[in-house]
Amino acid sequence: PAALPDVPPTAEADAAFAKLVQHQPHDPATRYAHGLFLESSDRDALALDSLGAAPQATWSADMRALQQRIQRRVTLASAQQLQAQGRVTEATALLEAGLARGEGGPDDLMLLADWAAARGEPGKARGYYQRVLAVQPGRPEARLGVIESALAEGNLAKARHMLTVQVPQLADDDSNAQRRLAAVWAALGEHDQAARLLDRIASQQPRPDPLLRRDAARLVA
């Protein structure tokens, strides 16, 4: 007999769920299972549509958590696309609206802070970093961001004071953040401290990092 054609597992599951939701279109448990399946196959918009077919009054806590997780991802993707197109104001407003609805969290604030810093608005960046520190006081990248913001505003004394109180305890494998910290030390005239930090990071790299070499060369230029 002729071999049956291979049917992808996703196609089989799609067919099975199509029958299930046809018979139980408003059942929350069915829609939750369907939403999880669609999320697992990177179909967030369809997952939200399926969840929305069940009356919200019948939703479980798990359904609400799934909806929030997917909606946050959709919002973030849209905001990043807008930012990449240079539509920064719209991107920022989209993330801020999500935060106001209770979506997202510190990671979104960090993204907003980094965007503000990149476009030369250290005051706005500092505000976002401080909002992160309000909920995650020990987050070293946010503390580093506040120090960088102080430097960008010409407040060297504040930056130096923050380093005196506590140097951000950045992860050893986060070479980008470590390079930024070295740049802070260099901006404060602490070239030896910056050079030692860059040397330590370079010694931990599995292969030479051209950015580290560039920053080290600048210190001795």
C-alpha positions, 0 to 999 in steps of 0.5 A: 500500500502507498505510504500516507503523507506526513502530516506536521504535528502542528497541523494535526493539533490545529485540526483537532482544536478546530473541531473542539472550539467549534463544539465548545466555542465559549468554554474557558478551559477549551479556549485556555488550552487553545491559547496555550497551543497557539502561543507555543507555535508563535501565533500570539494574535490568534491566541488573544483572539481565541481567549477573547471568545470566552466571556471574561467573567468566566476566565480563570487566573491562569487565563488572565496571566496568559493573556497578560503575558501574550499582550505584553509581548505583542505590545513590546514587539510593536513598540520596538518596531516603531522605535526602529522606524524612528517613531520614538514618541509613539513607541514610548507612549505604547510602552507607557500605556502598557505599564499603566494597564499593569502589563510589563514591568522593570524590563520595559522601564529599562528599555524606555530608559535606554532609549531616552539615554540613546537620544540624549535625554539623560533626565528622562532616562534617569527617571525611568532608571529610578522607577526601576530601582523603586521596585528592584533596589538592587538592580545594578544596570539601573544603578549604572544608568543613573550614574551615566545620566548624572555624567551626561548632565555634567554632575560628576560629583553625584556620579562619583558619590554614587560610586563611592557608596556602591559600585554596581555589581554587574555580572562578569559575563555582561561585557557591555555593561562592564565596558560602560562602567569602565567608561564611567571611571574614565570620565571621572579621571580614574583611568587606572581603575578603568584599565584594570576593569577592561583588562579583567573583562578581556581576560574572561572573554573566550575570544578577543572582543574588538570593542574591549580593545577599542576602549582600552586603546582609548585609555592610553591614547 
